[in-house]
């Protein structure tokens, strides 16, 4: 095996271990940051070769374990505005490595609905694609809307026996799923594996326009589904930007967050996580200690209060834009009511620990505005 292929295999193995170890919520962002960090480390190392042997960088100074842990946790709670642009890093002096770059995409600032790519497919084709991507590390953390957008955007590609779908060393920008046919994978002319219906390959091309590590050749006639890098990243970024704007609008209406500055609401919006509940599933239970607050993205939730005689009464129905559980960020008081999904319910949620890591104790923020502070305290008393 050539040095290039050994290096590629080692790099992918290290990435896989890192993903398993950290279990990031945003796998694509984690991989992008991982590669950017690796490249920067290499270039920093190259720079050190030009320095005096006794000189050293502050990067090597010891740091407190607690500070590292807090920084790590905060990194997991936030999503940068865009993926790192590796081309902005200083050039490496090592000529043996092939460059890897990622386009810098800015999400649209438009508040109108995004025009999405929809390639018609049969229900069977749609199911085949969904099955193929659900176990892939790049797709398994997508929400339902993003998965639907990915499936809709995939184009059909017919191949004939002998066609070279991917050529080793060429720049790649497509990810493929096999619907029918058989394809062989070669590295330096040696066959290493095969792909049949349901198989997929080329997923790293969705992150970087790096040279292909192997060649893929069709053994029989077949049909593939293909998704290009720009479309994939646009789906993720536009979806994320749209959610962020929606979350920020919601947060502006919550008394607890009226004292937040715009950039602080921005941080909270980035840290919110989507969760889904099925019909009649309990979101929060009256009497339980609260840790999270929730914003309703879609669907409905019914609020119930259980009286001292054991009877349960419906007190309200929450819809898109409504919120509940926000007082959990203030104290550890038991939940004042139960909230149950009425049909399919999708919420955005944030825990007390994550909030405090991002912005500090909520009470300190409330005290910036005495009028709002007293209003929230009064709300807390009535609950």
C-alpha positions as CSV (number, residue, x, y, z in Angstrom):
1,X,0.0,0.0,0.0
2,X,1.4,3.5,-0.9
3,X,2.3,6.1,1.8
4,X,-0.7,8.2,0.6
5,X,-3.2,5.4,1.1
6,X,-1.7,4.5,4.5
7,X,-1.9,8.1,5.6
8,X,-5.5,8.3,4.4
9,X,-6.5,5.1,6.2
10,X,-4.8,6.3,9.4
11,X,-6.6,9.7,9.2
12,X,-10.0,8.1,8.7
13,X,-9.4,5.7,11.6
14,X,-8.5,8.6,13.9
15,X,-11.6,10.5,12.8
16,X,-13.8,7.5,13.5
17,X,-12.4,7.1,17.0
18,X,-12.9,10.9,17.7
19,X,-16.5,10.7,16.5
20,X,-17.2,7.6,18.7
21,X,-15.5,9.3,21.7
22,X,-17.2,12.7,21.5
23,X,-20.6,11.6,20.1
24,X,-21.2,15.1,18.6
25,X,-24.7,16.3,17.9
26,X,-23.5,18.0,14.7
27,X,-21.3,15.3,13.0
28,X,-20.7,17.3,9.8
29,X,-19.5,20.3,11.8
30,X,-17.4,18.1,14.1
31,X,-15.6,16.5,11.0
32,X,-15.0,19.9,9.4
33,X,-13.5,21.3,12.6
34,X,-11.5,18.1,13.1
35,X,-9.9,18.4,9.6
36,X,-9.3,22.1,10.0
37,X,-7.6,21.5,13.3
38,X,-5.4,18.7,11.9
39,X,-4.3,20.9,9.0
40,X,-3.6,23.9,11.3
41,X,-1.5,21.7,13.6
42,X,0.6,20.4,10.7
43,X,1.2,23.9,9.4
44,X,2.1,25.2,12.9
45,X,4.5,22.3,13.1
46,X,6.0,23.3,9.8
47,X,6.5,26.9,11.1
48,X,8.3,25.6,14.2
49,X,11.0,24.1,11.9
50,X,12.0,27.7,11.0
51,X,12.2,28.9,14.6
52,X,15.2,28.9,16.9
53,X,15.5,25.5,18.6
54,X,15.0,27.1,22.0
55,X,12.0,29.1,21.1
56,X,8.5,27.8,22.0
57,X,4.9,28.6,21.4
58,X,2.4,29.5,24.1
59,X,0.3,26.6,22.8
60,X,2.6,24.3,24.7
61,X,1.9,25.9,28.1
62,X,-0.1,23.7,30.5
63,X,-3.8,24.5,31.0
64,X,-6.2,23.7,33.8
65,X,-8.2,20.5,33.2
66,X,-11.3,22.3,34.3
67,X,-10.9,25.1,31.8
68,X,-10.4,22.6,29.0
69,X,-13.5,20.7,30.0
70,X,-15.6,23.9,30.1
71,X,-14.3,24.9,26.7
72,X,-15.0,21.5,25.3
73,X,-18.6,21.6,26.6
74,X,-19.2,25.0,25.2
75,X,-17.9,24.0,21.8
76,X,-20.5,21.1,21.8
77,X,-23.3,23.6,22.7
78,X,-22.6,26.1,19.9
79,X,-22.6,26.0,16.2
80,X,-20.4,28.4,14.3
81,X,-21.9,30.7,11.7
82,X,-20.3,28.7,8.9
83,X,-17.9,25.8,8.4
84,X,-14.2,26.7,8.7
85,X,-12.7,27.8,5.5
86,X,-9.4,25.9,5.4
87,X,-8.1,27.9,2.4
88,X,-7.8,30.8,4.8
89,X,-5.2,29.0,6.8
90,X,-1.5,29.8,6.0
91,X,0.0,27.5,3.4
92,X,1.8,24.4,4.5
93,X,5.5,23.9,3.6
94,X,5.0,20.1,3.2
95,X,4.6,19.6,-0.5
96,X,3.8,15.9,-0.1
97,X,0.3,16.4,1.1
98,X,-2.5,17.1,-1.4
99,X,-4.6,20.1,-0.5
100,X,-8.0,19.8,1.0
101,X,-10.4,22.7,0.9
102,X,-14.0,23.5,1.7
103,X,-16.0,26.2,0.0
104,X,-17.2,29.1,2.2
105,X,-20.9,29.3,1.9
106,X,-23.1,32.0,3.5
107,X,-26.7,31.1,4.3
108,X,-29.3,33.3,2.7
109,X,-30.5,36.2,4.7
110,X,-33.9,36.1,3.1
111,X,-36.9,35.5,5.4
112,X,-38.9,34.0,2.5
113,X,-39.3,30.3,2.1
114,X,-36.3,28.6,0.4
115,X,-36.8,27.1,-3.1
116,X,-35.8,23.5,-2.6
117,X,-34.6,21.0,-5.2
118,X,-37.1,18.2,-5.7
119,X,-36.3,15.4,-8.1
120,X,-39.4,13.2,-8.4
121,X,-39.0,9.6,-7.0
122,X,-41.3,6.7,-6.4
123,X,-42.2,5.7,-2.8
124,X,-39.9,2.7,-3.2
125,X,-37.0,4.8,-4.4
126,X,-37.5,7.2,-1.5
127,X,-37.5,4.4,1.0
128,X,-34.3,2.9,-0.5
129,X,-32.5,6.2,-0.2
130,X,-33.7,6.8,3.4
131,X,-32.6,3.3,4.4
132,X,-29.1,3.8,2.8
133,X,-28.4,7.1,4.6
134,X,-29.9,6.4,8.0
135,X,-26.8,4.5,9.2
136,X,-24.3,6.8,7.5
137,X,-22.5,9.0,10.1
138,X,-23.0,12.2,7.9
139,X,-26.8,11.8,7.8
140,X,-28.0,10.0,10.9
141,X,-28.1,13.2,13.0
142,X,-30.2,15.1,10.4
143,X,-33.7,16.0,11.5
144,X,-36.7,14.8,9.5
145,X,-37.0,17.9,7.3
146,X,-33.3,17.8,6.4
147,X,-33.4,14.1,5.5
148,X,-36.4,14.7,3.3
149,X,-34.5,17.6,1.5
150,X,-31.5,15.3,1.0
151,X,-33.7,12.5,-0.5
152,X,-35.5,15.0,-2.8
153,X,-32.3,16.6,-4.0
154,X,-30.6,13.3,-5.1
155,X,-30.4,12.8,-8.9
156,X,-30.6,9.5,-10.8
157,X,-27.4,8.4,-12.6
158,X,-27.5,5.4,-15.0
159,X,-24.2,3.5,-15.4
160,X,-23.1,0.9,-17.9
161,X,-20.7,-2.0,-17.2
162,X,-17.1,-0.7,-17.4
163,X,-18.0,2.9,-16.5
164,X,-15.6,4.6,-14.1
165,X,-17.8,6.4,-11.6
166,X,-14.9,7.7,-9.5
167,X,-11.3,7.9,-10.5
168,X,-8.6,7.8,-7.8
169,X,-6.7,11.1,-7.5
170,X,-9.5,13.1,-9.2
171,X,-11.3,15.8,-7.3
172,X,-14.7,14.5,-6.1
173,X,-17.8,16.4,-5.3
174,X,-20.5,13.7,-5.3
175,X,-21.8,11.1,-2.9
176,X,-23.4,8.0,-4.4
177,X,-26.0,5.4,-3.3
178,X,-26.4,2.2,-5.3
179,X,-30.0,1.3,-6.3
180,X,-29.1,-1.5,-8.6
181,X,-26.0,-3.1,-10.2
182,X,-22.6,-4.0,-8.9
183,X,-19.5,-1.8,-8.6
184,X,-15.9,-2.6,-7.6
185,X,-13.6,-0.4,-5.6
186,X,-9.9,-0.2,-6.5
187,X,-6.9,1.4,-4.7
188,X,-3.7,1.6,-6.8
189,X,-5.2,-1.0,-9.1
190,X,-6.0,-3.5,-6.4
191,X,-9.6,-4.4,-5.7
192,X,-10.4,-3.8,-2.1
193,X,-14.3,-4.1,-1.9
194,X,-17.5,-4.1,-3.8
195,X,-20.8,-2.2,-3.6
196,X,-24.3,-3.6,-4.4
197,X,-27.8,-2.3,-3.9
198,X,-28.1,-0.2,-0.8
199,X,-24.3,0.4,-0.7
200,X,-22.9,4.0,-0.7
201,X,-19.6,5.6,-1.3
202,X,-17.9,9.1,-1.7
203,X,-19.4,10.7,1.5
204,X,-16.2,12.6,2.3
205,X,-16.8,14.6,-1.0
206,X,-19.8,16.2,0.7
207,X,-17.4,17.9,3.1
208,X,-14.2,18.7,1.1
209,X,-13.1,18.7,-2.5
210,X,-10.3,16.4,-1.7
211,X,-8.8,14.0,-4.3
212,X,-10.6,10.6,-4.4
213,X,-8.8,7.9,-2.4
214,X,-10.0,5.1,-4.7
215,X,-11.5,4.3,-8.1
216,X,-15.1,2.9,-8.4
217,X,-15.9,1.0,-11.6
218,X,-19.3,-0.5,-12.6
219,X,-19.2,-4.2,-13.1
220,X,-22.7,-4.4,-14.4
221,X,-25.3,-1.9,-15.7
222,X,-26.9,-0.2,-12.8
223,X,-28.6,2.9,-11.3
224,X,-27.1,5.3,-8.7
225,X,-28.4,8.2,-6.8
226,X,-26.0,11.2,-6.5
227,X,-25.8,14.2,-4.2
228,X,-23.3,17.0,-4.7
229,X,-21.4,18.8,-2.0
230,X,-22.8,22.3,-2.6
231,X,-26.4,21.1,-2.5
232,X,-25.8,19.1,0.7
233,X,-24.1,21.9,2.5
234,X,-26.7,24.4,1.3
235,X,-29.5,22.2,2.7
236,X,-27.7,22.1,6.1
237,X,-26.8,25.7,6.2
238,X,-30.1,27.1,4.9
239,X,-32.0,24.9,7.3
240,X,-29.8,25.9,10.2
241,X,-30.1,29.6,9.3
242,X,-33.9,29.3,8.9
243,X,-34.2,27.7,12.3
244,X,-31.9,30.2,13.9
245,X,-34.1,33.1,12.7
246,X,-37.2,31.3,13.9
247,X,-35.7,30.6,17.3
248,X,-34.6,34.2,17.7
249,X,-38.1,35.5,17.0
250,X,-39.5,33.1,19.5
251,X,-36.9,34.1,22.2
252,X,-37.7,37.8,21.7
253,X,-41.3,37.1,23.0
254,X,-40.2,35.3,26.2
255,X,-40.2,37.6,29.2
256,X,-37.3,35.6,30.7
257,X,-35.1,36.5,27.7
258,X,-36.1,40.1,27.1
259,X,-33.0,41.4,28.9
260,X,-30.7,39.4,26.5
261,X,-28.7,41.3,24.0
262,X,-29.1,40.3,20.3
263,X,-25.8,38.4,20.3
264,X,-26.8,36.5,23.4
265,X,-30.1,35.4,21.9
266,X,-28.1,34.4,18.9
267,X,-26.0,32.1,21.1
268,X,-29.1,30.6,22.7
269,X,-30.7,30.0,19.3
270,X,-27.5,28.1,18.1
271,X,-27.5,26.0,21.3
272,X,-31.2,24.9,21.1
273,X,-31.7,21.3,20.1
274,X,-34.7,19.8,18.3
275,X,-36.6,17.0,19.9
276,X,-39.7,15.2,18.7
277,X,-42.6,13.6,20.6
278,X,-45.3,11.2,19.5
279,X,-49.0,11.5,20.2
280,X,-49.8,11.3,23.9
281,X,-46.1,11.2,24.8
282,X,-45.3,13.1,28.1
283,X,-42.9,16.1,27.6
284,X,-42.8,17.2,31.2
285,X,-44.6,15.7,34.3
286,X,-46.2,17.8,37.0
287,X,-44.2,17.4,40.2
288,X,-40.9,16.5,38.5
289,X,-37.9,18.7,39.0
290,X,-37.3,20.7,35.8
291,X,-34.0,21.0,33.9
292,X,-35.1,22.1,30.4
293,X,-37.3,24.7,28.8
294,X,-39.0,24.2,25.5
295,X,-40.2,26.1,22.4
296,X,-42.8,24.6,20.2
297,X,-41.6,24.4,16.6
298,X,-44.6,22.6,15.1
299,X,-47.6,20.6,16.3
300,X,-49.6,21.0,19.5
301,X,-49.2,20.2,23.2
302,X,-51.8,20.0,25.9
303,X,-51.2,21.3,29.4
304,X,-52.8,19.5,32.3
305,X,-53.0,20.4,36.0
306,X,-53.7,17.7,38.6
307,X,-55.6,18.9,41.6
308,X,-55.3,17.8,45.2
309,X,-58.3,15.5,44.8
310,X,-56.5,13.7,41.9
311,X,-58.6,15.1,39.1
312,X,-56.8,16.3,36.0
313,X,-57.9,19.4,34.1
314,X,-56.8,20.7,30.7
315,X,-55.6,24.3,31.2
316,X,-54.4,25.2,27.7
317,X,-53.2,24.1,24.3
318,X,-49.8,25.2,23.1
319,X,-49.0,25.8,19.5
320,X,-46.1,26.9,17.3
321,X,-44.2,29.7,18.9
322,X,-45.5,28.9,22.4
323,X,-43.0,28.0,25.2
324,X,-43.0,26.3,28.6
325,X,-40.7,25.2,31.3
326,X,-38.6,28.4,31.2
327,X,-38.7,28.7,35.0
328,X,-36.6,25.6,35.2
329,X,-33.7,27.9,34.3
330,X,-34.3,29.9,37.4
331,X,-34.8,27.3,40.1
332,X,-35.2,23.6,40.9
333,X,-38.9,23.9,41.8
334,X,-41.2,21.0,40.7
335,X,-43.1,21.4,37.4
336,X,-46.4,23.1,37.9
337,X,-48.2,21.2,35.2
338,X,-47.9,18.3,32.8
339,X,-47.4,18.8,29.1
340,X,-48.4,16.0,26.7
341,X,-48.0,15.9,22.9
342,X,-51.3,16.2,21.0
343,X,-50.4,14.5,17.7
344,X,-46.8,14.8,16.5
345,X,-44.9,17.5,18.4
346,X,-41.6,19.1,17.6
347,X,-39.8,21.3,20.1
348,X,-36.5,23.1,20.6
349,X,-35.0,22.7,24.0
350,X,-32.1,23.9,26.2
351,X,-31.0,22.8,29.6
352,X,-30.1,24.9,32.6
353,X,-26.5,23.8,32.6
354,X,-26.0,24.6,29.0
355,X,-27.6,28.0,29.5
356,X,-25.3,28.8,32.4
357,X,-22.3,27.8,30.5
358,X,-23.2,30.1,27.6
359,X,-24.4,33.2,29.5
360,X,-24.1,32.6,33.2
361,X,-26.8,32.5,35.8
362,X,-30.2,33.7,34.6
363,X,-30.8,35.9,37.6
364,X,-27.8,38.0,36.8
365,X,-29.2,38.6,33.3
366,X,-32.7,39.5,34.6
367,X,-31.3,42.1,37.0
368,X,-30.1,44.2,34.0
369,X,-33.7,45.3,33.6
370,X,-35.5,45.8,37.0
371,X,-39.0,46.0,35.5
372,X,-38.5,42.7,33.6
373,X,-36.9,41.2,36.7
374,X,-39.9,41.9,38.9
375,X,-42.3,40.7,36.2
376,X,-40.6,37.3,35.9
377,X,-40.4,37.0,39.7
378,X,-44.1,37.6,39.9
379,X,-44.7,35.0,37.2
380,X,-42.7,32.6,39.2
381,X,-44.9,33.2,42.3
382,X,-48.1,32.7,40.3
383,X,-46.8,29.3,39.1
